[in-house]
Amino acid sequence: KEDLIARWHQIVKENQLNVKAEEGVDAIKRVPEGVFEVRTAKGAYKAKRVIVAVGQRGNPRKLHVPGENREQVYHRLYSPRHYTGEQILVVGGGNSAVEAALVLSEQNKVVLSYRGDQFARIFKDNERQLNEAIAARKIEPILNSNIKEFKDRTYALEVNEGGKKTVREIPYDHAFVLIGAELPVEFLKSIGIRLENEWEGNLWAAAALTLAALAGLAIFGPDARMKTLAFVPAWLGGLLALGALASLLFTGFRGNRYAWLGASFLAFYTVYGAKVGKGQELWPFNGWGYAFLSFFNRPWSFWYTVLYTVVMTVFGIQAMKRWGFDRKDKFQIWRYVSLISFQWVFFFLIPEFLFQWAVKYQWVGEALANDPKFAGQAWRTYGIVYAWPLFFYTFFYDPHRIWILWGVLLTFVLIPIFAFFHGKRYCSWICGCGGLAETFGDRWRHQAPKGKTSARWEWMNLAILIFASAVTVAMLAKEAFDFLRVPAQEGVAIYRILADVWLVGILPVTLYPFLGGKIWCRYWCPLAKLMHLYSRWFGKFKITANDKCIACGECSRNCQVGIDVMNFALKQNELNNRNTSCIGCGICVSVCPMDVLSFGESKRSAGLVQIG
């Protein structure tokens, strides 16, 4: 750090930068002249542009315990070698606290108090040095401990030992509370900066407007008019729906995030609620939605596929530019080429056109072309790439034996082989569901839920995999065991609405702007869980790290499945499908400014490189 500070001073001197030290900014406001006015305690400055480069750090975080304001208690460490032969307390478990304890332990006796049960987020080199200092009795770590009070010459330390709490009185000369810093939230808000994923606005107003829009659509629908409101003209229902939607958009632009959630739900509930099938649409589209969205002698299911493909292509090109061309990253370029190509060929052209032509012109052979069972199952071509249980109907509803054989080969042979080498990269290179998340959802990847609690919810796709397996077995066995007939049919109906409509369609796409694009893939997709199990049991896929992590957090921030990648990088621990739900998209590798992460074996550091 001393070398870095010296280099900064050199840069300031060489460029004659006018640095106003010890002059905190109180406010930044735009003034009538069209410029910004920066106000401090010592004066005001005007500028055309202002760069707020304060990072995430604000004022030091405090313990808020009695005696913390005593003269010998500090929240920053200055001139550590000034202290000699003293009893020092350091509070904290991060790199700052550990590094302070290490440098202070050179000439003092140091107690390192931390509320956690291990130093989980420190650099690997810091961990090594800390263990050496502990072994040499230079530092005494006290885990699961909390400061209760600072007295004149002692401090009260509460220690949790096996569930039993005791309070120790320990002498000290100086204490350093290094537990991080408060985020400068109020300052950032005061200058008009909005924070990511912060919910503001009126939830109930947004919910009421959303319901009003749906009620208006129910009145508007010619075959779905509510009998008690049959006297209300259809145009009035349409006007109500449009008015409610306009109100959602208006309040959304004024900062109501719940309004955007309502508008997003309306859009994708319409898309998927009408797509269920003619006569099977969800309320309020039942009886008219599918036909209303069908035109040019093509059903809504066809236009949905067209819309899906166009959206993936347009946003995929944008994402390819962002992660591939702008960064000169061939891995990301080919990944997006793969996603877009699979969507066009296997999820649009083959099921909508090429299969019919293959039958008509007998490209598949005369026998298959003239087999009505095979020729009438164009929809099963989605199963060429979509393996069971993602393509849930692979093995039932009278499939041709070719589809059965291919389904078995794909699900239980090819997918395991792929998972052995590549983990869950199917999700980020091939799958259309994952493809929409990687393209349309890319702009919101940083919104993905993070932390241990969000990871614990990943049990849900295992539950869906088990349910899909049970229903599939029941469907295959119902002819032999008549008592399974009704449960099997009911299971298919439940799965169709729950998984194929709500969990893969309405909910995850609605939540793209709020929880990132991988909600379906991470929490609900049964095929993703099956591949996870394959990769966990016998896969070779892994991401490794060298020793150059600077804890910038970009890898974790951009992970669509919420992995704390930085924690793995800091410790140089291997990241794989035994300890994470990684889908191998490689964005963490691409976004790292220090080239820390790599697929497979770690790229060793080449040493220091002089800049400038």
SELOSE-753968 format. One record per residue (C-alpha): residue in three letters; x, y, z. Coordinates in steps of 0.25 Angstrom, whole numbers, padded with zeros to 4 digits, always signed. Each point is the difference from the previous one (the first is absolute). Layout:
ALAXYZ ...
//
This chain:
LYS+0000+0000+0000 GLU+0011+0009+0003 ASP+0006-0002-0014 LEU-0014+0003-0006 ILE-0002+0013+0008 ALA+0014+0004-0004 ARG-0004-0002-0015 TRP-0012+0008+0002 HIS+0007+0012+0005 GLN+0010-0001-0012 ILE-0012+0000-0009 VAL-0006+0012+0007 LYS+0013+0008-0001 GLU+0003-0004-0014 ASN-0014+0004-0005 GLN-0001+0012+0009 LEU-0013-0004+0006 ASN-0007+0010+0009 VAL-0004-0009+0012 LYS-0008+0005+0011 ALA+0003-0008+0011 GLU-0008-0001+0013 GLU-0012+0007-0007 GLY-0012-0009+0000 VAL-0011+0002-0010 ASP-0013+0004+0006 ALA-0009+0002-0012 ILE+0000-0001-0015 LYS-0011+0008-0008 ARG-0002+0004-0014 VAL-0001+0016-0001 PRO-0007+0008-0010 GLU+0012+0002-0009 GLY-0001-0015-0004 VAL+0012-0004+0009 PHE+0002-0007+0013 GLU+0003+0007+0013 VAL+0008-0008+0010 ARG-0001+0005+0014 THR+0009-0003+0012 ALA+0003+0006+0014 LYS+0010+0009-0006 GLY-0006+0005-0013 ALA-0007-0003-0013 TYR+0005-0004-0013 LYS-0007-0001-0014 ALA+0003-0011-0010 LYS-0006-0004-0013 ARG+0001-0015+0004 VAL+0002-0006+0013 ILE+0006-0014+0002 VAL-0005-0007+0013 ALA+0011-0009+0003 VAL-0002-0003+0015 GLY-0002-0015-0002 GLN-0009-0007+0010 ARG+0007+0006+0012 GLY-0005+0011+0008 ASN+0002+0002+0015 PRO+0006-0011+0008 ARG-0010-0010+0006 LYS-0001+0001+0015 LEU-0004-0010+0011 HIS-0009+0009+0007 VAL+0004-0005+0014 PRO+0004+0008+0012 GLY+0013+0006+0001 GLU+0003-0001-0015 ASN+0002+0015-0001 ARG+0012-0001+0010 GLU+0013+0007-0005 GLN+0007-0014-0001 VAL-0010-0006-0009 TYR+0002+0002-0015 HIS-0008-0003-0013 ARG+0012+0001-0009 LEU+0014-0004+0001 TYR+0011+0011-0002 SER+0015-0002+0002 PRO-0001-0014+0005 ARG+0015-0001+0003 HIS-0002+0012+0010 TYR-0005-0010+0010 THR+0010-0009+0008 GLY-0001-0009+0011 GLU-0015+0002+0002 GLN-0012-0009+0002 ILE-0008+0003-0012 LEU-0015-0005-0003 VAL-0004-0001-0015 VAL-0015-0002-0003 GLY-0004-0006-0013 GLY+0001-0012-0009 GLY+0003+0006-0014 ASN+0013+0003-0007 SER+0002+0014+0006 ALA-0001-0005+0014 VAL+0009-0012-0003 GLU+0010+0008-0007 ALA+0000+0010+0012 ALA+0002-0011+0010 LEU+0011-0006-0008 VAL+0008+0013-0001 LEU-0003+0004+0015 SER+0004-0014+0005 GLU+0015+0003-0005 GLN+0002+0009+0013 ASN-0012-0003+0008 LYS-0009-0010+0006 VAL-0013-0001-0008 VAL-0014-0006+0003 LEU-0008-0001-0012 SER-0015-0001+0003 TYR-0010-0004-0011 ARG-0015-0003+0002 GLY+0001-0011-0011 ASP+0005-0015+0002 GLN+0010+0001-0011 PHE+0008+0011-0008 ALA-0008-0004-0013 ARG+0003+0012-0009 ILE+0014+0003+0001 PHE+0011-0001-0010 LYS+0007-0013+0000 ASP+0014+0006+0002 ASN-0006+0008+0012 GLU-0006-0014+0005 ARG+0014-0006-0001 GLN+0007+0012+0008 LEU-0011+0000+0010 ASN+0001-0015+0003 GLU+0015+0002+0001 ALA-0001+0012+0010 ILE-0010-0009+0008 ALA+0009-0011+0001 ALA+0011+0009+0004 ARG-0009+0006+0011 LYS+0001+0014-0006 ILE-0015+0000-0002 GLU-0011-0006+0009 PRO-0013-0002-0008 ILE-0013+0000+0008 LEU-0011-0004-0009 ASN-0015+0000+0002 SER+0003+0012+0009 ASN-0007+0014+0001 ILE+0005+0013+0007 LYS-0010+0004+0011 GLU+0007+0012+0006 PHE+0013+0008-0001 LYS+0005+0004+0014 ASP+0012+0009+0003 ARG+0011-0011+0001 THR-0009-0013-0003 TYR-0011-0004-0010 ALA-0011-0010+0003 LEU+0000-0011-0011 GLU-0012-0010-0001 VAL+0004-0013-0005 ASN-0009-0011-0005 GLU+0006-0014+0003 GLY-0008-0011-0004 GLY-0013+0007+0002 LYS+0004+0005+0014 LYS+0003+0015+0001 THR+0011+0006+0009 VAL+0005+0014+0002 ARG+0015+0002+0001 GLU+0007+0013+0005 ILE+0013+0002-0008 PRO+0010+0011+0002 TYR+0004+0009-0012 ASP+0007+0012-0004 HIS-0006+0003-0013 ALA-0011-0006-0008 PHE-0003+0000-0015 VAL-0014-0002-0005 LEU+0001-0004-0014 ILE-0014-0006-0004 GLY-0001+0007-0013 ALA-0007+0013-0004 GLU-0015+0005-0002 LEU-0005+0000-0014 PRO-0001+0015-0003 VAL-0015-0002-0004 GLU-0005+0013+0005 PHE+0011+0008-0007 LEU-0003-0007-0013 LYS-0015+0002+0001 SER+0002+0014+0003 ILE+0007+0003-0013 GLY-0010-0008-0008 ILE+0006-0013-0002 ARG-0009-0012+0000 LEU+0005-0013+0006 GLU-0001-0014-0006 ASN-0012-0009+0003 GLU-0006+0010+0010 TRP-0015-0001+0002 GLU-0008+0013+0000 GLY-0014+0004-0002 ASN-0014-0005+0004 LEU-0002-0015-0001 TRP-0015+0000+0002 ALA-0002+0011-0010 ALA+0008-0008-0011 ALA-0008-0013+0004 ALA-0013+0007-0001 LEU+0004+0006-0014 THR+0004-0014-0005 LEU-0013-0007+0005 ALA-0008+0012-0007 ALA+0008-0003-0013 LEU-0004-0015+0001 ALA-0014+0003+0003 GLY-0001+0010-0012 LEU+0005-0011-0009 ALA-0010-0010+0006 ILE-0011+0010-0004 PHE+0006+0003-0013 GLY+0001-0015-0004 PRO-0012-0004-0009 ASP-0002-0014+0005 ALA+0005+0003+0014 ARG-0009+0011+0005 MET-0004-0001+0014 LYS-0014-0004+0001 THR-0003+0010+0011 LEU+0006+0011-0009 ALA-0005-0004-0013 PHE-0007+0014-0001 VAL+0013+0007+0000 PRO+0005+0002-0015 ALA+0013-0007-0004 TRP+0006+0013-0004 LEU-0001+0005+0014 GLY+0008-0012+0005 GLY+0011+0003-0010 LEU+0000+0014+0004 LEU+0001-0004+0015 ALA+0012-0010-0004 LEU+0007+0011-0008 GLY-0002+0010+0011 ALA+0005-0009+0011 LEU+0013-0004-0008 ALA+0002+0015-0003 SER-0001+0003+0015 LEU+0010-0011+0003 LEU+0010+0006-0010 PHE-0002+0014+0004 THR+0002-0003+0015 GLY+0012-0009-0004 PHE+0007+0011-0007 ARG-0002+0008+0013 GLY+0008-0010+0008 ASN-0011-0010+0004 ARG+0008-0013-0002 TYR-0012-0009+0004 ALA-0007+0007-0012 TRP+0011-0006-0010 LEU-0002-0013+0007 GLY-0015+0001-0003 ALA+0002+0004-0014 SER+0010-0011-0002 PHE-0010-0011+0005 LEU-0011+0005-0009 ALA+0009-0001-0012 PHE+0005-0014+0002 TYR-0013-0005+0006 THR-0007+0004-0013 VAL+0011-0007-0008 TYR+0000-0013+0007 GLY-0014+0000+0005 ALA-0006+0001-0014 LYS+0011-0010-0005 VAL-0006-0012+0009 GLY-0009-0004-0012 LYS-0013+0004-0007 GLY-0011-0002+0010 GLN+0010-0002+0012 GLU+0005+0014+0002 LEU+0002+0006+0014 TRP-0010+0010+0005 PRO-0004+0010-0005 PHE+0004-0005-0014 ASN-0008-0013+0001 GLY-0007-0002-0013 TRP+0006+0011-0008 GLY+0014+0003+0003 TYR+0007-0010-0009 ALA-0009+0003-0012 PHE+0002+0015+0003 LEU+0015-0001-0002 SER+0000-0009-0012 PHE+0000+0006-0013 PHE+0004-0002-0015 ASN-0005-0014+0001 ARG+0011-0003+0011 PRO-0004-0004+0014 TRP+0006+0008+0012 SER+0009-0011+0003 PHE+0007+0002-0013 TRP+0001+0015+0002 TYR+0005-0002+0015 THR+0012-0008-0006 VAL+0002+0011-0010 LEU+0000+0010+0011 TYR+0009-0008+0009 THR+0010-0002-0011 VAL+0000+0015-0004 VAL+0002+0004+0014 MET+0011-0010+0002 THR+0007+0005-0012 VAL-0001+0015+0002 PHE+0004-0001+0015 GLY+0010-0011-0003 ILE+0008+0009-0010 GLN+0000+0011+0011 ALA+0005-0010+0010 MET+0010-0005-0010 LYS+0006+0014-0002 ARG+0000+0003+0015 TRP+0007-0013+0004 GLY+0007-0004-0013 PHE+0004+0010-0010 ASP+0002+0012+0010 ARG+0009-0009+0009 LYS+0006-0008-0012 ASP-0004-0013+0007 LYS-0002-0011-0010 PHE-0006-0009+0010 GLN-0012+0009+0002 ILE-0001+0003-0015 TRP-0002-0015-0003 ARG-0009-0002+0012 TYR-0010+0010-0005 VAL+0002-0005-0014 SER-0004-0014+0005 LEU-0012+0005+0008 ILE-0006+0008-0012 SER+0003-0012-0010 PHE-0006-0010+0009 GLN-0013+0009+0001 TRP-0001+0002-0015 VAL+0003-0014-0004 PHE-0005-0010+0010 PHE-0011+0009+0007 PHE-0006+0007-0012 LEU+0004-0005-0014 ILE-0001-0015+0003 PRO-0013+0000+0007 GLU-0007+0010-0008 PHE+0005-0002-0014 LEU+0011-0011-0002 PHE-0007-0012+0006 GLN-0012+0002-0009 TRP+0009+0002-0012 ALA+0008-0013+0004 VAL-0013-0008+0001 LYS-0006+0007-0013 TYR+0013-0003-0008 GLN+0003-0013+0007 TRP+0014+0005+0005 VAL-0002-0009+0012 GLY-0003-0012-0010 GLU-0012-0005-0006 ALA-0004-0009+0012 LEU+0000+0011+0010 ALA-0006+0010-0009 ASN-0012-0009-0002 ASP-0001-0004+0015 PRO-0012+0009+0005 LYS+0005-0002+0014 PHE+0014+0006-0003 ALA-0005+0010-0010 GLY-0011+0006+0009 GLN+0010+0003+0012 ALA+0007+0012-0005 TRP-0001+0006+0014 ARG+0009-0012+0005 THR+0012+0006-0008 TYR+0002+0010+0012 GLY+0005-0013+0007 ILE+0012-0001-0010 VAL+0007+0009+0010 TYR-0009+0002+0012 ALA+0003-0013+0008 TRP-0010-0006+0010 PRO-0005+0006+0010 LEU+0001+0013-0006 PHE-0007-0005-0012 PHE-0010-0007+0009 TYR-0008-0008-0010 THR+0011-0008-0006 PHE-0004-0013+0004 PHE-0016+0000+0000 TYR-0011+0005-0009 ASP+0003-0011-0010 PRO+0013+0004-0005 HIS+0007-0007-0012 ARG+0011-0010+0004 ILE+0010+0010-0006 TRP-0004+0011+0010 ILE+0001-0011+0011 LEU+0014-0005-0004 TRP+0005+0014-0002 GLY-0006+0005+0014 VAL+0007-0011+0007 LEU+0013+0002-0007 LEU+0000+0015+0002 THR-0005+0000+0015 PHE+0008-0011+0005 VAL+0013-0001-0009 LEU+0003+0013-0007 ILE-0004+0010+0011 PRO+0008-0008+0010 ILE+0012+0000-0009 PHE-0002+0015-0003 ALA-0001+0002+0015 PHE+0013-0008+0003 PHE+0008+0010-0008 HIS-0008+0013+0000 GLY-0009+0000+0013 LYS-0012+0007-0003 ARG+0004+0008-0012 TYR-0012-0005-0008 CYS-0007+0011+0008 SER+0009+0011-0005 TRP+0004-0005-0014 ILE-0012-0008-0006 CYS-0013+0001+0008 GLY-0011+0009-0005 CYS-0005+0003+0014 GLY+0014+0004+0005 GLY+0002+0007-0014 LEU-0011+0010+0003 ALA+0006+0002+0014 GLU+0014+0002-0006 THR-0005+0010-0011 PHE-0013+0007+0004 GLY+0004-0002+0015 ASP+0014+0004-0001 ARG-0002+0015+0003 TRP-0005-0004+0014 ARG+0010-0011+0003 HIS+0005+0008+0012 GLN-0014-0001+0007 ALA+0001-0015+0003 PRO-0003-0004+0014 LYS+0013-0002+0008 GLY+0004-0005+0013 LYS-0001-0013+0008 THR-0016+0001+0001 SER-0002+0002-0015 ALA+0009-0013-0002 ARG-0008-0008+0010 TRP-0012+0002-0009 GLU+0006-0008-0011 TRP-0006-0013+0006 MET-0013+0004-0008 ASN+0005-0006-0014 LEU+0004-0013+0007 ALA-0015+0000+0005 ILE-0005+0002-0014 LEU+0010-0010-0006 ILE-0006-0011+0010 PHE-0014+0004-0003 ALA+0003+0000-0015 SER+0006-0014+0001 ALA-0012-0005+0009 VAL-0010+0005-0011 THR+0008-0006-0011 VAL+0001-0014+0006 ALA-0015+0001+0003 MET-0003+0003-0014 LEU+0008-0011-0005 ALA-0005-0010+0010 LYS-0015+0004-0001 GLU-0004-0010-0010 ALA+0006-0012+0009 PHE-0005+0006+0013 ASP-0014+0006-0002 PHE+0000+0007+0014 LEU+0011+0009-0006 ARG-0008+0005-0011 VAL-0007+0012+0007 PRO+0012+0004+0008 ALA+0008+0000-0012 GLN-0009+0009-0008 GLU-0002+0009+0011 GLY+0015+0001+0002 VAL+0002+0004-0015 ALA-0011+0011+0001 ILE+0007+0005+0013 TYR+0014+0000-0006 ARG-0005+0006-0013 ILE-0006+0012+0007 LEU+0010+0002+0011 ALA+0013-0003-0007 ASP-0003+0002-0015 VAL-0008+0013+0002 TRP+0003+0007+0013 LEU+0014-0005+0004 VAL+0007+0000-0014 GLY-0008+0012-0006 ILE-0009+0010+0008 LEU+0008+0001+0013 PRO+0015+0000-0004 VAL-0001+0009-0012 THR-0009+0009+0008 LEU+0011+0001+0010 TYR+0012+0002-0009 PRO+0001+0015+0003 PHE-0001-0003+0015 LEU+0007-0013+0003 GLY+0009-0002-0013 GLY-0002-0010-0011 LYS+0003-0013+0006 ILE-0012-0002+0010 TRP-0005-0012-0008 CYS+0013-0006-0003 ARG+0005+0001+0014 TYR-0012-0003+0009 TRP-0010-0008-0008 CYS+0005-0007-0013 PRO+0001-0015+0002 LEU+0010-0002-0011 ALA+0009+0010+0006 LYS+0000-0008+0013 LEU+0002-0013-0007 MET+0012+0005-0007 HIS+0005+0006+0014 LEU-0001-0014+0006 TYR+0007-0006-0012 SER+0011+0011+0001 ARG+0001-0001+0015 TRP+0001-0015+0000 PHE+0011-0002-0011 GLY+0002+0013-0007 LYS+0014+0006-0003 PHE-0006+0015-0002 LYS+0007+0010+0009 ILE+0005+0015+0001 THR+0013+0003+0007 ALA+0006+0012+0005 ASN+0015+0006+0001 ASP+0004+0009+0011 LYS-0003+0013-0006 CYS-0014+0003+0005 ILE-0002+0015+0004 ALA-0014-0003+0006 CYS-0007+0010-0010 GLY-0012-0009+0000 GLU-0003+0001-0015 CYS+0000-0016-0001 SER-0011-0001+0011 ARG-0008+0012-0005 ASN-0001-0006-0014 CYS-0003-0014+0003 GLN-0014-0004-0004 VAL-0002-0011+0009 GLY+0005+0008+0013 ILE+0013-0007+0003 ASP+0009+0007+0009 VAL+0011-0002-0010 MET+0010+0011+0007 ASN+0000-0009+0012 PHE+0005-0012-0008 ALA+0010+0009-0007 LEU+0005+0007+0013 LYS+0003-0014+0006 GLN+0005-0006-0013 ASN-0010-0011+0002 GLU-0006-0008-0012 LEU-0014+0003-0004 ASN-0008-0011-0006 ASN-0013-0007+0000 ARG+0003-0007+0013 ASN-0001+0014+0008 THR-0008+0009-0010 SER-0010+0000-0011 CYS+0009+0006-0010 ILE-0005-0001-0014 GLY+0014+0003-0007 CYS-0004+0013-0007 GLY+0014+0005+0003 ILE-0004+0014+0003 CYS+0007+0000+0013 VAL+0013-0004-0008 SER-0003+0011-0011 VAL-0003+0011+0010 CYS+0012-0001+0009 PRO+0010+0011-0002 MET+0012-0008+0006 ASP-0002-0012-0008 VAL-0002-0008+0013 LEU-0010-0011-0004 SER+0002-0011-0011 PHE-0007-0012-0004 GLY+0007-0013+0004 GLU+0014+0002+0006 SER+0004+0013+0006 LYS+0008+0010-0009 ARG+0012+0003+0009 SER+0003+0014+0003 ALA+0012+0006-0009 GLY+0004+0009+0011 LEU-0001+0015+0002 VAL-0001+0009-0013 GLN+0004+0015+0001 ILE-0011+0009-0005 GLY+0004+0013-0006 
//
